[in-house]
Amino acid sequence: MTAGVRTGAGLAGAVLLLATACSGGEKDDGVTVGGKGDSAAPQVTVNPGNGDGKARPEAGVVVTATGGTLEQVTVTLKGKPVDGAMSADKTSWRSRTLRPGAQYAVAAVAKSPKGKSTTVNAKFATLKAAAELDIADVSPTKGEKVGVGMPIIVTFNRAVGDRKAVERALEVKSTKPATGAWFWVSDTQVIFRTKNGAYWQPNQSVTFTAKLAGVKSGKKTYGMTDYTRKFRIGDAHIINVSTKTHRLVVKKNGKKVKSWGISAGRGGRVVNGVDTYLTTSGIHLTMGKENPAIMTSEWMGVKPDDKKNGGYKEIIPHAVRISNSGEYIHSMAGTVWAQGRQNVSHGCLNSPPAAAQWFYNWSYRGDPVIITGTKRGLPWNNGWSFYEMPWKKWVKGSALDQSVTTA
């Protein structure tokens, strides 16, 4: 008895597979091995074919059966299995993308309704990448415990040409489901955040996976390896601040745990229509901690010793950053007299030393800080203020124009 076996896409120039049936097989016309003497045996097609040395990594491996169903398909790289999926009717199997410049082995078994079987073995190699796409950085850090507003910020080592292909390779899974979306802020950076009004649920694990190996991101440019980053969501820390009542209120998992008087930005320095001494109103996220932080007027082009134009340079303990425009929640012993009564800062939230130290030790990165009461709005890209962008607009920033569920 003989069995039918096809290589490649069934073209006449395809290289033959090494095939065996229940009693062996024989070479035919370069396309089929056996199949003429025993039509009851299933025919198996593998693409790419045996001996192919330039298989496209993004195409993966496809194994199909005609006249029967696939009983087993195994694709290996250095002896390790490659992920793939069988069709519902078990007539085809497709792998994920493949690592560039690598050697693969395929083994497949198909069986006909009459019990005749066909076994196929093949080897091939994938194209080498002329340029490699890798992940240069991911926030949060490995194993970090973060706040419920924490975004996932992914930075690549080079510009991504095919954003759709790369975004399809990005996966976010959490033990408690959330709805979120990716937003491309540039050709080299993409950010994931949850839906407006629905932060991460507290006290759970989140895993970010980038299945980049074999993903074609540009001309002769491929992802080389997969990437995984695991982190934890801690308690729900929500901080509400009113610059009108001069009060900061901290809640943990919905319960008030602490409150203190603050002194916010006094205003009075207008540049290009923006009062840079006003605190911004909106949904901030805590971004990092500095102890001490060196704060200077040089950021606005004023030398520290130019007191006439508001120059300053101060060493500030227990500072938690909440924006890129120099806003912090920090200790300020020199303005205790104004805290809870008057706004006298350059835009930061001056706090009593003891309260600032407590907050510095207690807070996570990614805690929402919701500030109200000023006329200065918070741009969505001032630090991690991504929740300032309307949800529908954020989803439009996805290359696939879609939200995703992390369940």
C-alpha positions as CSV (number, residue, x, y, z in Angstrom):
1,M,0.0,0.0,0.0
2,T,1.1,3.5,-0.7
3,A,0.1,6.9,0.7
4,G,-0.3,10.4,-0.8
5,V,2.1,13.1,0.5
6,R,2.5,16.6,-0.9
7,T,5.3,19.1,-0.1
8,G,5.2,22.9,-0.2
9,A,2.0,24.3,-1.8
10,G,1.7,21.4,-4.2
11,L,3.8,23.1,-7.0
12,A,5.8,21.0,-9.5
13,G,9.1,22.3,-8.2
14,A,8.5,21.4,-4.6
15,V,11.1,19.2,-2.7
16,L,9.8,15.8,-1.7
17,L,9.2,14.8,1.9
18,L,10.5,11.6,3.5
19,A,7.2,9.7,3.9
20,T,6.1,6.3,5.1
21,A,2.7,4.7,5.1
22,C,1.4,1.5,6.6
23,S,3.7,-0.3,4.1
24,G,6.0,2.5,2.9
25,G,5.8,4.9,0.0
26,E,7.6,5.7,-3.3
27,K,8.8,8.9,-5.0
28,D,6.7,10.1,-7.9
29,D,6.8,13.5,-9.8
30,G,8.3,15.7,-7.1
31,V,4.9,16.6,-5.7
32,T,3.4,13.4,-4.4
33,V,4.9,10.4,-2.6
34,G,2.7,7.4,-3.3
35,G,-1.1,7.9,-3.4
36,K,-1.7,6.2,-6.8
37,G,-1.7,2.7,-5.6
38,D,-3.8,3.1,-2.5
39,S,-6.4,5.9,-2.8
40,A,-7.8,4.9,0.6
41,A,-4.7,6.3,2.4
42,P,-4.9,10.1,3.3
43,Q,-2.7,12.6,1.6
44,V,-0.7,15.1,3.7
45,T,0.6,18.4,2.6
46,V,3.3,20.3,4.6
47,N,4.2,23.9,3.8
48,P,7.1,24.8,3.8
49,G,8.4,21.7,2.1
50,N,11.3,19.4,3.1
51,G,14.7,21.0,2.5
52,D,13.3,24.5,2.1
53,G,16.1,26.8,3.2
54,K,14.3,30.1,2.9
55,A,10.9,29.6,4.5
56,R,9.2,32.9,5.5
57,P,9.1,33.1,9.4
58,E,5.8,35.1,9.3
59,A,4.0,32.3,7.4
60,G,4.7,29.6,10.0
61,V,4.0,26.0,9.2
62,V,0.8,24.6,7.7
63,V,0.0,20.9,7.7
64,T,-3.2,19.7,5.9
65,A,-4.8,16.3,5.4
66,T,-7.0,15.2,2.4
67,G,-9.0,12.0,2.6
68,G,-8.6,11.8,6.4
69,T,-7.8,13.7,9.6
70,L,-4.7,14.6,11.3
71,E,-4.0,12.5,14.3
72,Q,-0.8,14.2,15.4
73,V,1.4,17.1,14.4
74,T,4.6,18.1,16.0
75,V,6.9,21.0,15.0
76,T,10.1,21.4,16.9
77,L,13.0,23.8,17.2
78,K,16.1,22.3,18.8
79,G,13.8,19.6,20.2
80,K,11.4,22.0,21.8
81,P,7.8,22.0,20.5
82,V,6.3,25.0,18.6
83,D,2.9,26.4,19.5
84,G,0.1,25.6,16.9
85,A,-3.6,25.1,16.6
86,M,-5.6,22.3,15.0
87,S,-8.7,23.1,13.0
88,A,-12.1,22.0,14.4
89,D,-12.4,19.3,11.7
90,K,-8.8,18.1,12.3
91,T,-7.9,18.5,8.6
92,S,-5.4,21.3,9.1
93,W,-2.8,22.5,11.7
94,R,-1.1,25.9,11.7
95,S,1.8,27.0,13.8
96,R,2.6,30.5,15.1
97,T,5.3,32.6,13.5
98,L,8.8,31.1,13.4
99,R,12.2,32.2,14.6
100,P,14.3,33.6,11.7
101,G,17.4,31.8,10.7
102,A,16.4,28.6,12.5
103,Q,16.1,24.9,11.6
104,Y,12.7,23.2,12.2
105,A,11.5,19.6,12.0
106,V,8.0,18.5,11.3
107,A,6.3,15.1,12.1
108,A,2.7,14.5,11.2
109,V,0.4,11.5,11.2
110,A,-3.0,11.3,9.4
111,K,-5.6,8.6,9.3
112,S,-8.4,7.9,6.8
113,P,-11.9,6.8,7.7
114,K,-10.9,3.2,6.7
115,G,-8.0,3.3,9.2
116,K,-5.2,3.8,6.6
117,S,-2.5,6.0,8.0
118,T,0.2,8.3,6.6
119,T,3.3,9.4,8.5
120,V,5.3,12.4,7.3
121,N,8.7,13.8,8.4
122,A,10.3,17.0,7.0
123,K,13.0,19.5,7.8
124,F,13.4,23.1,6.7
125,A,15.1,26.4,7.6
126,T,13.7,29.9,7.9
127,L,15.1,33.1,6.3
128,K,17.6,35.1,8.3
129,A,16.6,38.6,9.4
130,A,18.5,41.5,7.9
131,A,17.4,43.7,10.8
132,E,16.1,42.6,14.2
133,L,13.1,43.9,16.2
134,D,13.5,43.6,20.0
135,I,11.9,45.2,23.1
136,A,14.3,47.7,24.6
137,D,12.2,48.5,27.7
138,V,9.0,47.7,29.5
139,S,7.3,49.4,32.5
140,P,6.3,48.1,35.1
141,T,9.6,46.4,36.1
142,K,9.8,42.7,36.7
143,G,7.7,41.6,39.7
144,E,6.8,45.2,40.6
145,K,3.7,45.9,42.7
146,V,1.9,48.9,41.1
147,G,-1.2,51.0,41.4
148,V,-4.5,50.3,39.8
149,G,-3.9,53.0,37.1
150,M,-0.6,51.6,36.0
151,P,-0.1,51.5,32.2
152,I,2.1,49.0,30.4
153,I,4.7,51.0,28.4
154,V,6.5,49.0,25.7
155,T,9.5,50.6,23.9
156,F,11.1,48.9,20.8
157,N,14.7,49.1,19.7
158,R,13.7,50.4,16.2
159,A,10.8,51.9,14.4
160,V,7.9,49.4,13.8
161,G,6.7,49.5,10.2
162,D,3.8,47.0,10.4
163,R,2.1,48.0,13.6
164,K,-0.8,45.7,13.1
165,A,1.4,42.6,12.9
166,V,3.3,43.6,16.0
167,E,0.2,44.5,18.0
168,R,-1.3,41.1,17.2
169,A,1.7,39.6,18.9
170,L,1.1,41.6,22.1
171,E,-1.0,39.9,24.9
172,V,-2.1,41.1,28.3
173,K,-3.6,38.6,30.8
174,S,-4.8,39.3,34.3
175,T,-6.3,37.1,37.0
176,K,-9.2,39.5,37.3
177,P,-10.5,40.6,33.9
178,A,-10.2,44.1,32.6
179,T,-10.9,45.9,29.3
180,G,-8.1,47.9,27.8
181,A,-6.5,49.0,24.6
182,W,-3.1,49.7,23.0
183,F,-2.2,53.2,21.8
184,W,0.8,53.9,19.6
185,V,2.5,57.1,20.7
186,S,5.3,56.8,18.2
187,D,6.9,54.2,15.8
188,T,8.9,52.9,18.7
189,Q,6.5,53.0,21.6
190,V,3.1,51.5,22.4
191,I,1.1,51.9,25.6
192,F,-1.7,49.7,27.2
193,R,-4.2,51.1,29.7
194,T,-7.5,50.1,31.0
195,K,-10.8,51.7,30.1
196,N,-11.8,55.1,31.5
197,G,-13.5,54.7,34.9
198,A,-12.4,51.1,35.2
199,Y,-8.9,50.7,36.5
200,W,-7.2,47.4,37.2
201,Q,-8.9,45.5,39.9
202,P,-6.7,45.5,43.0
203,N,-4.6,42.6,44.4
204,Q,-4.0,40.4,41.3
205,S,-1.3,39.3,38.9
206,V,-0.8,40.6,35.3
207,T,1.3,39.1,32.6
208,F,2.4,40.9,29.5
209,T,3.6,38.7,26.6
210,A,5.1,39.7,23.3
211,K,5.1,36.8,20.9
212,L,7.5,38.6,18.5
213,A,9.6,35.7,17.2
214,G,9.0,35.6,13.5
215,V,6.8,38.6,13.3
216,K,7.7,40.7,10.3
217,S,7.7,44.4,11.3
218,G,9.3,45.9,8.2
219,K,11.3,45.1,5.1
220,K,13.5,42.1,6.0
221,T,13.0,43.0,9.7
222,Y,11.8,40.4,12.1
223,G,11.2,39.9,15.8
224,M,13.8,37.4,17.1
225,T,12.6,36.3,20.5
226,D,9.4,36.3,22.7
227,Y,9.2,38.5,25.8
228,T,7.3,38.1,29.0
229,R,6.9,40.5,31.9
230,K,5.0,39.7,35.1
231,F,3.9,42.2,37.7
232,R,1.3,42.7,40.5
233,I,-1.5,45.1,41.1
234,G,-1.5,46.1,44.7
235,D,-4.3,47.7,46.8
236,A,-6.5,50.4,45.2
237,H,-4.9,53.7,46.1
238,I,-7.0,56.7,45.0
239,I,-5.8,60.2,45.9
240,N,-8.2,63.1,45.5
241,V,-6.9,66.7,45.8
242,S,-8.8,70.0,45.7
243,T,-6.8,73.1,45.1
244,K,-9.8,75.2,46.3
245,T,-10.2,73.5,49.7
246,H,-6.4,72.9,49.9
247,R,-7.0,69.3,50.9
248,L,-5.6,65.9,49.9
249,V,-7.6,62.8,50.7
250,V,-6.2,59.3,50.4
251,K,-8.3,56.1,50.0
252,K,-7.3,52.5,50.2
253,N,-9.7,50.0,48.6
254,G,-12.5,52.5,48.9
255,K,-11.9,53.6,52.5
256,K,-10.4,56.8,53.6
257,V,-7.1,56.3,55.4
258,K,-5.5,59.7,55.6
259,S,-6.0,63.4,54.8
260,W,-3.9,66.5,55.1
261,G,-3.8,70.1,54.0
262,I,-1.7,71.0,50.9
263,S,-0.5,74.1,49.2
264,A,-0.8,74.0,45.4
265,G,0.4,76.2,42.6
266,R,0.0,79.9,43.1
267,G,-0.2,80.9,39.4
268,G,1.1,84.1,38.0
269,R,3.6,83.1,35.3
270,V,1.9,82.9,31.9
271,V,3.9,81.5,29.0
272,N,2.3,81.1,25.6
273,G,-1.1,81.4,27.2
274,V,-0.4,78.8,29.9
275,D,0.0,79.7,33.6
276,T,3.0,77.4,34.4
277,Y,2.7,78.1,38.1
278,L,-0.7,76.6,38.3
279,T,-1.2,73.0,39.3
280,T,-2.8,71.0,36.4
281,S,-6.3,69.6,37.0
282,G,-7.0,66.0,35.9
283,I,-6.2,62.4,36.4
284,H,-2.5,62.1,37.1
285,L,-0.6,58.9,37.9
286,T,2.3,58.6,40.3
287,M,5.4,58.0,38.2
288,G,8.3,57.6,40.6
289,K,10.0,58.7,43.8
290,E,13.0,60.9,44.6
291,N,14.5,61.4,48.0
292,P,15.8,64.0,47.7
293,A,14.6,65.7,44.5
294,I,16.6,68.7,43.3
295,M,14.0,71.3,42.1
296,T,15.2,74.3,40.1
297,S,13.8,77.1,38.0
298,E,16.2,76.2,35.1
299,W,13.4,74.1,33.5
300,M,11.6,77.4,32.7
301,G,14.7,79.2,31.5
302,V,15.3,81.1,34.8
303,K,18.6,80.8,36.6
304,P,18.3,79.8,40.2
305,D,20.0,83.0,41.4
306,D,17.6,85.2,39.4
307,K,15.3,85.9,42.4
308,K,13.7,88.9,40.5
309,N,12.1,86.5,38.0
310,G,11.3,83.7,40.5
311,G,14.6,81.8,40.3
312,Y,15.0,78.9,42.8
313,K,16.9,75.8,43.5
314,E,15.8,73.6,46.4
315,I,16.6,70.1,47.7
316,I,13.3,68.5,48.5
317,P,12.8,65.3,50.6
318,H,10.2,62.6,49.9
319,A,9.0,63.7,46.5
320,V,6.6,61.6,44.4
321,R,6.3,62.7,40.8
322,I,2.9,63.0,39.2
323,S,3.7,64.7,35.8
324,N,6.5,65.6,33.4
325,S,5.9,69.3,34.0
326,G,7.6,69.3,37.4
327,E,4.6,68.4,39.6
328,Y,5.2,66.4,42.7
329,I,3.5,65.5,46.0
330,H,6.4,66.4,48.3
331,S,7.5,67.5,51.8
332,M,7.8,71.3,52.3
333,A,8.4,72.4,55.9
334,G,8.8,76.0,54.8
335,T,5.2,76.4,53.6
336,V,3.4,74.5,56.5
337,W,1.9,77.9,57.4
338,A,0.0,77.9,54.0
339,Q,-0.9,74.2,53.7
340,G,-4.6,73.8,54.1
341,R,-5.1,77.6,53.6
342,Q,-3.4,79.1,50.6
343,N,-1.7,78.1,47.3
344,V,1.9,79.3,47.2
345,S,3.9,76.7,45.3
346,H,5.3,76.7,41.8
347,G,2.8,73.9,40.9
348,C,3.6,71.1,43.3
349,L,1.4,69.9,46.1
350,N,3.4,71.0,49.2
351,S,2.7,68.7,52.1
352,P,3.6,68.5,55.8
353,P,6.9,66.6,56.2
354,A,5.4,63.7,58.2
355,A,2.5,63.2,55.7
356,A,4.9,63.4,52.7
357,Q,7.2,60.8,54.2
358,W,4.2,58.5,54.9
359,F,2.9,58.9,51.3
360,Y,6.4,58.4,49.9
361,N,6.7,55.0,51.6
362,W,3.0,54.0,51.1
363,S,2.3,54.8,47.4
364,Y,2.9,52.6,44.4
365,R,3.8,53.8,40.9
366,G,0.5,54.0,38.9
367,D,-1.7,55.3,41.8
368,P,-4.3,57.7,40.4
369,V,-4.0,61.3,41.8
370,I,-7.2,63.2,40.8
371,I,-6.7,67.0,41.1
372,T,-9.5,69.5,40.7
373,G,-10.0,73.2,41.2
374,T,-7.6,75.0,38.7
375,K,-8.1,76.5,35.3
376,R,-5.0,74.7,33.9
377,G,-5.9,71.4,32.2
378,L,-3.7,68.3,32.2
379,P,-2.6,67.2,28.7
380,W,-3.0,63.4,28.1
381,N,0.7,63.1,27.4
382,N,2.1,65.1,30.3
383,G,3.7,62.2,32.1
384,W,1.4,59.2,32.5
385,S,-1.8,61.2,32.3
386,F,-3.3,58.8,29.7
387,Y,-6.7,58.7,31.3
388,E,-7.2,62.3,30.1
389,M,-7.7,61.0,26.6
390,P,-11.3,60.0,25.9
391,W,-11.7,56.2,25.6
392,K,-12.9,56.1,22.0
393,K,-10.0,58.2,20.9
394,W,-7.6,56.0,22.8
395,V,-8.9,52.9,21.0
396,K,-8.4,54.7,17.7
397,G,-4.7,54.8,18.6
398,S,-4.6,51.0,18.3
399,A,-3.3,49.8,15.0
400,L,-6.1,47.3,15.0
401,D,-8.7,49.9,16.2
402,Q,-10.0,47.6,18.9
403,S,-10.1,47.1,22.7
404,V,-9.1,43.9,24.3
405,T,-10.2,41.9,27.3
406,T,-7.4,40.6,29.7
407,A,-9.4,37.6,31.1
